[in-house]
Structures are given as C-alpha cells and as structure tokens.
Amino acid sequence: MKYLNQLNYPDIPYPTDLSSPGSPMIGASIREAGCGLCCLAMMADRLTVQSLSLRRLVSLSRKHQANLHPGTDMEILGPVIAELLDLDYSVTNSVKTAINCLKRGGIVIANTGGDREGYTGVFSHGGHFILLLSGTGRDVCVLDPSNKPGKYDEPGREGRVRTDGPFVWCSPELLAQETDNRDPGFYLFSRKIPG
C-alpha cells in the first residue's frame, strides 16, 4: 500500500488560490497544499493497477482549474481522475454511506473542516483531505497525508484516534464531526461493476 506524506514534497510546486492575487498559496508546494493530490495518488494505487505521480496530478489540477482556491477543488478534480481511471465516483455527506462504500471495496476521500468555535480539528486546524481505507460501524482506518510525530497528542486531539505507523483509526462519530462543516464531506471512488 502506497503512503504519500505531503510534508515530504516541498520541492514540487503546487500553486493554488489563483483566484486571489497576492495569495501566499500561489507560491505553494505539495507540502502546503497537496493533501488532496496525495489522497488521489494513494486511491489510484489502492483501486487500480495504474499509478498517478504527484507531478501529473499537479498538471491535471492546473489544466482543469481545480487549484483556483486554496488547496484542491475535489469536486472538479475527483470526477476527472475517476474518468481517467475508469472508476465510479459519487459524493455524500453521510458517514454511513461512506462506510458502506468502504465495505464494498471502495476508497473514500474525506473533506475535514478543521477548527471552529467550540471544536478542535483532529486531522487539521484548517481544511484537509484524508483517505479512508476501510471501515466498520466502530472503526475507520485512515491514511493522513500530513501525519507527523505528536500530531495527535496536541491539546484537544489527545486520545481521539489510535495510530500504528502511517495508519490512523478513528470512530465514525469522529469523522462525522470532522466533516460536518463541509459539503460534500466525502468523495467516493470504487471499481465499476461489469454488466
């Protein structure tokens, strides 16, 4: 299973927020803005025999203007990548629907919303994409493309997830909280069923 951590790619430019002249994100790299691209590359590795490099994903994001705002507009780039890989694609705000996709062998990219009044974001203090690998009614296995030592020990985050190497386990209830200020909260990818 491929794991990509955006923090390891400060050398790959990824200009985003192009609709805001003077934004510091125009000079960003994968390190600052590439969580969505890392998730798409890991999804492709998990569901297909094809490989998508981060440089190719940057090019596709720019070509389809999925980088006009900070980070990646997954509503634009998600369907493009699904078509390129011949995958089914849909969106939902329902954690239950996302977990059902995982149970059927699909992969889900969750759109977490970070900190807000009365809530400390577990996966990010701002917007962030994470990859959901598998799930049940009790636990969901996550690959966080910005995982680093001590991230989940910060005040407000401690004890809310369980980690083992690059894998993070959390409850469906936590995912619901993490995505409840995003629309859509989940991007679903799965292999097409023949017939």
Secondary structure, DSSP 8 states (H G I E B T S, - for coil): -----GGG-TTSB----TTSTT-GGGG-BHHHH-HHHHHHHHHHHHHSS----HHHHHHHHHHTTTTSSSS--HHHHHHHHHHHHTEEEEEES-HHHHHHHHHTT-EEEEEE---BTTB--SS-SS-EEEEEEEE-SS-EEEE-TT--TTGGGSTTTTTS-EEETTEEEE-HHHHHHHHTTSSS-EEEEEE----
